[in-house]
Amino acid sequence: MALPTDSVASADARSSMIWRIVAALSLTAAIVLAYRYRDLLDPVQWSTWVEGWGAAGMAVFVLLYILATVLFLPGSVLTLTGGALFGPWLGGILCLSGATIGAGISFLIARHLAGDWVARRAGGMVGNLLAGVEAEGWRFVAFVRLVPIFPFNLLNYALGLTRIRLDHYLLASLVCMAPGGLAYAWLGYAGKEAASGSADAVRAGLWAVGLLSIALLLPRWIKQAREAKRHLTTHRLREMLEAGEQLLVLDVRDAVDFFGENGHIPGSCNIPLPELASRMDELRGLDRPIAILCHTERRSAEAMRTLDALGIGPLWLMRGGIKQWRQDNLPVER
């Protein structure tokens, strides 16, 4: 006699829940053990052990890197080791391969097995990532890979809770991890050459310093370029409003200024900056972009940072504030 459909579905749900709990507990135990014995990650010992595998050493090294990525072990030490063991280019490629595959496995664990566990540990990060990916897709993944806003290993898991496609996530991660990965591989290689007294040490050191400088400066350039794209001119904002775009105009001036002689943009919402934290629920779940303004830009920039940190958005900042809006002879209400 066949079981009722509801009973089968209930059994499947219980089985799935059990597997999720087992996965989360196993992952927690593995990470705790890895953290407890992280001091064993000695580059010299690991180099000797990997070299002992002979021709299979490259595959073993990649597997170690994958494991380290999944278990929250520091990848920088392994990247330096990879550069010293296999040379700057091959070592860098092996490290990037291990980091990308490990990041993909972490992503899939969060998406299919341990999502609740990841959400609890990621905290407010999840809201930021969900809003960012919804607004920008793979571009946001590229940004957080280049600009280290979030811890690398936790980011791998947290991005699994978003709706980004796996192939987009992997490609953006691989490309944007490359500058830092190659720089550290060259640094490891340069250190080995210097220790051995090689005549190539100076050239290797220059390569390492050059790539490391690029890796350190690139995030700043990317962040500045990205921030520039999040600014609206007064005329662009008016065009968006006249086109009927779903957009909330948030004025963070005090109420006396909002209703005063300078007036406010028709249809805008007023939440004074000092009240923003206590009235955050009014902005959660709006599911539409927010354009922020004040008298000029100082308070609106502060409001933007506050909302950014809480994962509310997408956000734009209107250049010049209400002062510029009036100078451009655009309509206001009082």
TARA-V351837 format. One record per backbone hydrogen bond with DSSP energy under -0.5 kcal/mol. CO is the residue of the C=O (numbers start at 0). NH is the residue of the N-H. Records with the same first field share a line. If there is no record, write none. Layout:
# TARA-V351837
CO->NH, NH
This chain:
# TARA-V351837
3->7
4->8
5->9
6->10
7->11
8->12
9->13
10->14
11->15
12->16
13->17
14->18
15->19
16->20
17->21
18->22
19->23
20->24
21->25
22->26
23->27
24->28
25->29
26->30
27->31
28->32
29->33
30->34
31->35
32->36
34->37
36->39
37->40
39->41
40->42
41->45
42->46
43->47
44->48
45->49
46->50
47->51
49->52
50->53
52->55
53->56
54->57
55->59
56->60
57->61
58->62
59->63
60->64
61->65
62->66
63->67
64->68
65->69
66->70
67->72
68->71
73->77
74->78
75->79
76->80
77->81
78->82
79->83
80->84
81->85
82->86
86->90
87->91
88->92
89->93
90->94
91->95
92->96
93->97
94->98
95->99
96->100
97->101
98->102
99->103
100->104
101->105
102->106
103->107
104->108
105->109
106->110
107->111
108->112, 113
113->117
114->118
115->119
116->120
117->121
118->122
121->124
122->125
123->127
124->128
125->129
126->130
127->131
128->132
129->133
130->134
131->135
132->136
135->138
136->139, 140
137->141
138->142
139->143
140->144
141->145
142->146
145->147
146->148
150->154
151->155
152->156
153->157
154->158
156->159
157->160
158->161
164->168
165->169
166->170
167->171
168->172
169->173
170->174
171->175
172->176
173->177
176->180
177->181
178->182
179->183
180->184
181->185
182->186
183->187
184->188
185->189
186->190
187->191
188->192
189->193
190->194
191->195
192->196, 197
193->196
197->200
199->203
200->204
201->205
202->206
203->207
204->208
205->209
206->210
207->211
208->212
209->213
210->214
211->215
212->216
213->217
214->218
215->219
216->220
217->221
218->222
219->223
220->224
221->225
222->226
223->227
224->228
225->229
226->229
227->230
229->316
231->318
232->236
233->237
234->238
235->239
236->240
237->241
238->242
239->244
240->243
244->246
245->288
246->248
247->249, 290
248->250, 268
249->251, 292
250->270
251->272
253->256, 257
254->258
256->259
259->262
263->332
264->267
268->250, 270
271->274, 275
272->275
274->278
275->278
276->279
278->281
279->282, 283
282->285
288->247
289->291, 315
290->249
291->317
292->251
293->321
294->322
295->293
296->300
297->301
298->302
299->303
300->304
301->305
302->306
303->307
304->308
305->309
306->311
307->310
313->289
315->291
316->231, 318
317->320
319->322, 323
320->324
321->325
322->326
323->327
324->329
325->328
332->263
